[in-house]
């Protein structure tokens, strides 16, 4: 059994983007940074389970065509994985997980804001590795591909054309659809 602390970030895949040099990354839509706690329990052989609680918040790196979304999220997840010992001090692993995102969302509109709270499922596949730095203490990193809720919106729709136009419904602005995201995390883990 082990417990750990991690920091990381993720971004959604931007459709119709290019990854050529000098252009924006394809994974920079709704960039989020955060931190979390996790616990693992070894099963038979190389198998293990992980439970985690992470909190993420949107960054100010949006492009001018993006909706200025303020997104604060709590992610709860469970995962099953397999760990491989490369050497006594180096381990690699792969894992598959599911969870729930509880999100608090807002965008500016006129003199106020449009806001909503959402509970959205998510799932991920990840690979990672860690290095033992002391007895029972490891540092490591992982990369994950997630499927989670994001919002298909047109920022032009939210602009007020005159003062008598009613604000759009939050359910229209924050209508989530499944999207791909890429995540990177660094962690420290202590075996108990």
C-alpha positions in Angstrom: 0.0 0.0 0.0 1.2 3.5 -0.7 0.1 7.1 -0.7 1.2 10.0 -2.8 0.9 13.6 -3.9 1.0 14.9 -7.5 0.9 18.0 -9.6 0.0 18.3 -13.2 -2.1 19.7 -16.0 -4.1 18.8 -19.0 -5.6 20.3 -22.1 -8.3 19.2 -24.5 -7.6 18.5 -28.1 -8.3 21.5 -30.3 -10.1 20.4 -33.5 -8.7 21.5 -36.9 -5.4 22.5 -35.3 -1.9 21.8 -36.7 1.1 20.7 -34.7 3.6 22.1 -37.2 6.5 24.1 -35.7 5.5 27.7 -34.8 1.8 26.9 -34.5 -0.3 26.2 -31.4 -0.4 22.7 -29.9 -3.3 20.5 -30.7 -3.9 20.0 -26.9 -4.2 23.5 -25.7 -8.0 24.0 -25.4 -9.3 24.7 -21.9 -5.8 24.3 -20.2 -6.1 23.1 -16.6 -3.5 22.9 -13.8 -3.9 21.2 -10.5 -2.8 18.9 -7.7 -4.0 15.8 -6.0 -3.7 12.9 -3.5 -3.8 9.3 -4.4 -3.5 5.9 -2.7 -2.5 2.5 -4.2 -3.0 -1.0 -3.1 -1.0 -4.0 -4.5 -2.9 -7.0 -5.6 -1.5 -10.3 -6.8 1.5 -10.2 -9.0 2.1 -6.9 -10.8 -1.6 -5.7 -10.4 -2.6 -2.7 -8.3 -5.6 -0.5 -7.6 -5.5 3.3 -7.3 -8.0 5.8 -5.8 -7.4 9.5 -6.1 -8.9 13.0 -5.5 -7.5 15.8 -7.6 -8.5 19.5 -8.0 -7.9 21.4 -11.2 -8.5 25.0 -12.3 -8.4 26.7 -15.7 -5.4 28.8 -16.7 -5.3 32.1 -18.5 -3.7 30.7 -21.6 -6.8 30.8 -23.8 -6.6 31.9 -27.4 -8.5 35.0 -28.5 -11.1 32.7 -30.2 -11.8 30.8 -27.0 -14.5 31.5 -24.6 -13.0 33.0 -21.4 -14.1 30.0 -19.3 -13.4 29.8 -15.6 -13.4 26.1 -14.7 -12.7 24.7 -11.3 -12.9 20.9 -11.0 -12.7 18.1 -8.4 -11.8 14.8 -10.0 -12.5 11.5 -8.2 -11.2 8.4 -9.9 -10.4 4.7 -9.4 -8.0 2.8 -11.7 -6.6 -0.7 -12.1 -3.0 -1.1 -13.4 -0.1 -3.4 -13.8 3.4 -2.4 -12.6 6.6 -3.8 -14.1 10.0 -3.7 -12.3 12.7 -2.7 -14.8 15.4 -2.6 -12.2 15.1 -2.7 -8.3 14.9 1.1 -8.4 13.0 1.8 -11.6 9.3 0.8 -12.3 7.0 1.3 -15.2 3.2 0.9 -15.2 0.1 1.1 -17.3 -3.4 1.8 -15.9 -7.0 2.2 -16.9 -9.4 4.2 -14.9 -12.9 5.8 -14.5 -14.1 8.7 -12.4 -16.3 11.7 -12.0 -15.6 15.4 -12.5 -17.5 17.9 -10.3 -17.1 21.2 -12.1 -17.9 24.8 -11.3 -18.1 26.8 -14.5 -18.5 30.5 -15.3 -18.1 32.9 -18.3 -18.4 36.7 -18.4 -21.5 38.1 -20.0 -22.3 41.8 -20.1 -21.8 43.2 -16.6 -22.3 39.8 -15.0 -21.5 36.1 -15.5 -23.2 32.9 -16.6 -22.4 30.1 -14.3 -23.3 26.4 -13.7 -22.3 23.3 -11.7 -21.8 20.0 -13.5 -21.1 16.4 -12.6 -19.6 14.6 -15.6 -18.1 11.1 -16.0 -14.6 10.6 -17.3 -12.2 7.8 -18.2 -8.5 7.4 -18.9 -5.6 5.3 -20.1 -2.2 6.1 -18.7 1.4 5.0 -18.7 4.1 6.1 -16.2 7.1 5.3 -14.3 8.9 6.0 -11.0 12.4 5.9 -9.5 13.2 5.0 -5.9 15.0 7.9 -4.2 15.0 6.4 -0.7 13.7 3.3 1.0 10.0 3.1 0.1 9.9 6.6 -1.5 9.5 7.1 -5.2 9.3 10.1 -7.6 7.7 9.7 -11.0 5.7 10.9 -13.9 2.8 9.7 -16.0 1.0 10.6 -19.2 -2.7 10.0 -19.7 -5.3 10.2 -22.4 -8.6 11.1 -21.0 -12.2 11.1 -22.3 -14.1 13.7 -20.4 -16.7 16.5 -20.8 -15.9 19.7 -22.6 -18.0 22.4 -24.1 -18.7 23.1 -27.8 -19.4 26.8 -27.8 -19.1 29.7 -30.1 -17.8 32.8 -28.3 -19.6 35.1 -30.8 -22.9 33.6 -29.6 -22.3 35.1 -26.1 -21.7 38.6 -27.2 -24.5 40.9 -26.5 -25.9 42.6 -29.6 -28.0 45.0 -27.6 -29.0 45.6 -24.0 -32.4 44.0 -24.4 -31.1 40.6 -25.4 -31.5 38.0 -22.7 -28.5 36.1 -21.5 -28.2 32.5 -22.9 -29.3 29.7 -20.6 -26.4 28.1 -18.7 -27.5 24.7 -20.0 -26.9 26.0 -23.5 -23.5 27.5 -22.8 -22.3 24.5 -20.7 -23.7 21.7 -22.8 -20.9 19.1 -22.3 -19.9 16.5 -24.9 -17.2 13.8 -24.7 -13.7 15.2 -25.7 -10.2 13.9 -25.7 -7.6 15.5 -23.3 -3.9 14.9 -22.7 -2.6 15.0 -19.2 0.9 15.0 -17.6 1.6 14.5 -13.9 4.6 14.4 -11.6 4.3 12.7 -8.3 6.0 11.5 -5.1 4.8 8.2 -3.6 5.6 6.6 -0.2 5.1 2.9 0.5 3.5 2.2 3.9 
